[in-house]
Amino acid sequence: MKSIIVIACTTLLSIFISSNVQAKPPILTPTETPLMGEFDPYLLETLYKTEDNDTGLTSIVNDSRFKDLVKKNKLALFGGPMLGCLTDTSARIWVRTPGPAKVQAVVSKAATPTQKTKSVTIARSKMERCSVPSRRSGFSPS
């Protein structure tokens, strides 16, 4: 019986605290910092200060201010690259492009950097996640 009362009190206390605690305001990247110094205020203004809870990166891709920042900073990727599904002979490479793009992975061994293997090219017509499979035979675990 004691444990039920303790659990109930803890639950009520956590509900009370969580409903009355607000997060600190975000710490912005200094404006003189290349790229993110300009993007931070824009992203906060467009993504976090909206009433629409479903707003995301894909909802701002056609915004003229976003396009101007992408063009000004020559931004080819908006996320990644990140590696996943790693084996001794293959990997998946994840990227997010800021708009239409063709994505291709180019890999090589450190010992022979001039011998490159290219993955298939994947075309994207809009901002979206892109997972590029890359297989290279002859890799050996180090």
JOMO-V903524 format. One record per helix or strand of 2 or more residues. SS is the DSSP state (a for helix, b for strand). FROM is the first residue (numbers start at 1). LEN is the number of residues. If there is no record, write none. Layout:
# JOMO-V903524
((SS,FROM,LEN) (SS,FROM,LEN))
This chain:
# JOMO-V903524
((a,2,19) (a,36,13) (a,57,4) (a,64,9) (b,79,6) (b,90,7) (b,101,3) (b,106,3) (b,116,3) (b,122,3) (b,129,7))
